[in-house]
Amino acid sequence: MTRLRNDRGAVSTFLAVIAVALLMAAGLAVDGGRKVAALREVSHVADNAARAGAQAINPDSLRSGGEIRLDPEQAAAAAAAYLASVGHTGDVTVEADRVTVTVTLTIQPRLLPTGPMTVTATETATAVTEEPPP
């Protein structure tokens, strides 16, 4: 039997290519999952901060029976206090009966060599009152 000498090292090259492909697939799974989890986190944080701010209803507008109005300073302070309590920062906007909060988070990938990944979520809450059931 004669042996071909030009196939030598072909398996090593193949394994190196497969190893890189598997590492990239693992990176997509791990770092992609971390990005999705970060997006879910900032969405929940922004939503809860907006709700905290929307509870700062101006008592005079509530007592007069007229249109519900937020106290803009208290609403912004309540939203910012919630953000600080959970260790995040964000932008808070108060307009009439609405509080809008935008939170941004930057995460570092663990496996992929892509650089920092940034996720942003914006949530809005509206102040409402409900009549108690009879």
C-alpha positions in Angstrom: 0.0 0.0 0.0 1.2 3.4 -0.8 0.4 6.3 1.5 -0.3 9.8 0.3 1.9 12.3 2.0 0.1 15.5 0.9 -2.9 14.9 3.3 -0.8 15.2 6.3 -2.2 17.8 8.8 -5.6 18.1 7.1 -7.3 16.9 10.3 -5.6 19.5 12.4 -6.7 22.3 10.1 -10.3 20.9 10.1 -10.4 20.7 13.9 -9.0 24.3 14.2 -11.8 25.6 11.9 -14.5 23.6 13.8 -13.2 24.8 17.2 -13.4 28.5 16.0 -16.9 27.9 14.7 -18.0 26.3 17.9 -16.5 29.1 20.0 -18.4 31.7 17.9 -21.6 29.7 18.3 -21.1 29.6 22.0 -20.3 33.3 22.0 -23.6 34.1 20.2 -25.5 32.0 22.7 -23.8 33.4 25.8 -23.5 37.0 24.8 -26.8 37.1 23.0 -28.5 35.8 26.1 -26.8 38.4 28.2 -28.0 41.1 25.9 -31.6 39.9 25.9 -31.4 39.7 29.8 -30.1 43.2 29.9 -32.8 44.5 27.7 -35.4 42.8 29.9 -33.8 44.3 33.0 -33.7 47.9 31.7 -37.3 47.6 30.4 -38.5 46.5 33.8 -36.5 49.2 35.6 -37.8 52.0 33.2 -41.4 50.7 33.6 -41.2 50.6 37.4 -39.6 54.1 37.6 -42.3 55.5 35.3 -45.0 54.0 37.5 -43.3 55.4 40.6 -43.3 58.9 39.0 -46.9 58.6 37.9 -48.0 58.2 41.5 -47.0 61.8 42.3 -50.4 63.2 41.6 -51.0 66.9 42.5 -53.5 66.7 45.4 -55.2 69.9 44.5 -56.2 68.7 41.0 -57.4 65.4 42.5 -59.5 67.2 45.1 -61.1 69.6 42.7 -62.5 66.7 40.7 -60.9 68.1 37.5 -58.3 66.8 35.3 -55.6 64.7 37.0 -52.3 66.5 37.0 -48.9 65.3 38.2 -46.6 67.4 40.3 -43.7 67.5 37.8 -41.0 68.0 40.4 -42.3 65.2 42.6 -42.9 62.9 39.7 -39.3 63.4 38.4 -37.9 63.0 41.9 -39.9 59.8 42.5 -38.7 58.2 39.3 -35.1 59.2 39.9 -35.3 57.9 43.4 -36.5 54.5 42.1 -33.7 54.4 39.6 -31.1 55.2 42.2 -32.6 52.6 44.6 -32.0 49.8 42.0 -28.6 51.1 40.9 -29.5 52.6 37.5 -29.6 56.1 36.0 -31.9 57.4 33.3 -33.7 60.3 31.7 -37.0 61.3 33.2 -39.6 63.4 31.3 -42.9 64.6 32.8 -45.6 66.0 30.6 -49.1 66.6 31.9 -50.2 63.2 33.2 -47.4 61.1 31.7 -44.0 60.1 33.0 -41.5 58.8 30.5 -38.3 57.1 31.6 -35.4 56.0 29.4 -32.7 53.7 30.9 -29.5 52.7 29.1 -27.2 49.9 30.1 -23.8 48.9 28.6 -22.6 45.3 29.0 -19.3 43.8 28.1 -19.4 40.6 26.0 -17.7 37.5 27.6 -16.9 35.5 24.5 -17.4 37.6 21.3 -14.7 40.1 20.4 -17.3 42.8 19.5 -16.8 45.5 22.1 -19.4 46.8 24.5 -23.1 46.2 23.8 -25.6 48.9 24.7 -29.3 48.3 25.4 -31.9 51.1 25.9 -35.5 50.9 27.0 -38.1 53.7 27.2 -41.3 53.2 29.1 -44.2 55.6 29.8 -46.8 55.6 32.7 -50.0 57.6 32.9 -51.6 58.8 36.1 -55.2 57.6 36.4 -57.7 57.2 39.1 -60.4 54.7 39.4 -63.7 54.8 41.1 -64.0 52.2 43.9 -66.4 49.4 43.0 -69.9 49.8 44.6 
